[in-house]
């Protein structure tokens, strides 16, 4: 149903009211579906997000619009958030230089590299984090990968991380397939490979925090390479 809904939404022309906001609608479908399917045990699916998607842990007043409760959740989550961002940055330091080499080999840019950032780099980064990475990671690495792992008995240790290999590969295949359905371009299938990395990261960390940060960083990095080299 999720795939059908996303395929239908992305078929609207960009000039229509829905077409103009297709990416936002797709993100909403992913996120709301993930919340609905994981609400019984958000911690198990790695999407608890320190109280934002699970019940409050105490009986203190939530405050107007839940702001007190939100503030306590943010304070409680801060140490973990810093750690997950650090993990994502560490992985990026290893993977990004290798990706740049592959990018250069694949595209064979004619000109020299000239650093060119998106016009609103901070806005672009936040959009990648909140509108793209969070919904996709919550659904694919949070719900889907966990549900598939629960069905698989086989376990394999990959670079020190114990994971369900079939679940990791299948979620990456579905991730690539839905990107291709949205934009029928064979190049879109290449997201299969970062999906493996995001899946490995989620399996290692036990949640989607580092994976969604790495996802957003990867999208920003890829955009910068395209603008700076092509």
Secondary structure, DSSP 8 states (H G I E B T S, - for coil): -HHHHHHHHTTS-TTSHHHHTHHHHHHHHHHHHHHHHHTT-TTTTT--GGGTSS--SS-S---GGGHHHHHHHHHHHHHHHHHHHHHHHHHHHHHHHHHHHHHHHHH--SS-------TTHHHHHHHIIIIIIHHHIIIIIIIIHHHHHHH----EEETTEEE-HHHHHHHHHHHHHHHHHHS--GGGGGHHHHHHHHHHHHHHHSSSHHHHHHHHHHHHHHHHHHHHH-
